[in-house]
Amino acid sequence: MLLAAPSFAQTEQEDTITTINEESTVNVTKKYFNAENCADPANTLYDLTLTNADGVTNAYLWAGVQNAGCEQNIKRTDQQLLCRKMANSNPAQVVDNTTVFNLTLQELVDSGIVDCQNTALVGQPYWIYSFRTQDPGGLDVATDGYGIAELWVDVTPPDELSLTSQPMQDGSQFEITWSSPDDSTEIQLYKLYRSDSGDPASAVDTGLTAQGTATTFTVNASALDLALGESTSVFVTAVDMAAVTPGNGNEGPLSEATAVTAAQTLGFCDDPNVDCSGCSVSPLVVPTSQPSSGLWVIGLAFAFVVGWRLRR
């Protein structure tokens, strides 16, 4: 069941972009074209499925800004710059499953409406108007004569993360934290990179990720294949939601480096510089297999009980 987008009037038919470069968009709320798509618009393909379009064989496609009102003839003028015909797609053939196949991002860009150079931090929305069966000409079109599909163009990557954690860390586990970025609601995930030389230019993706709601990346030395005493530098990037597949959106720059070194983590009484003989709670045997202070306490208690019984 198709639900009307919040920005659509309830009586308008909602069409939808169902694939982008052969990837289904069924699991994404917004249909994005990102920087990678805009770098090659002629080869960025998408399919457009029309709703309530049984028997429709042709569609006349127009690109519009959000809420353009392209169904009104007065809005479809060059003076308004709100709506433009997608010339290469008119009329577009509607085939199986009421779908127009293999449309290109280039056609949207060539309309002069869709801007692949916009710098909006979270992207810019646009609408595709699909007029059923006949060209709208100079007429106003009733709501049953067209549908609207929304798309977003977002070519702006997230900003570099501002780290709040220690830049040098030793241990078996490391924690990198950062301030929430300005576009935090549009972050899909965070990626962790490493560079054994410390040079960001040689950083490689570790394949480790954190959810977009996170502000902390916790990673074990073992996950980085670090033996005791080995070091590397790790970096974090933010990836936004402007993609069908999570992780393929616009990616921000590497954060500052965090130098990490794998080191043994000792317990309190494993530290040779700490005297645990006075500890009130202690294991019965220390790692050297020698009796602990806990064992002395039990021994004294036992001696007291034996002495008391003998005195009786």
Beta strands, then each sheet from edge to edge (+ up, - down):
strand 1: 13-14
strand 2: 16-20
strand 3: 23-24
strand 4: 32-33
strand 5: 45-49
strand 6: 58-65
strand 7: 83-85
strand 8: 92-93
strand 9: 99-104
strand 10: 124-132
strand 11: 146-153
strand 12: 168-171
strand 13: 173-177
strand 14: 187-195
strand 15: 204-211
strand 16: 216-220
strand 17: 231-240
strand 18: 258-262
sheet 1: 1+ 11+ 4+
sheet 2: 1+ 11+ 10- 6+ 7-
sheet 3: 1+ 11+ 10- 6+ 8-
sheet 4: 3+ 2- 5+ 9-
sheet 5: 12+ 18+ 17- 14+ 15-
sheet 6: 13+ 16-
end
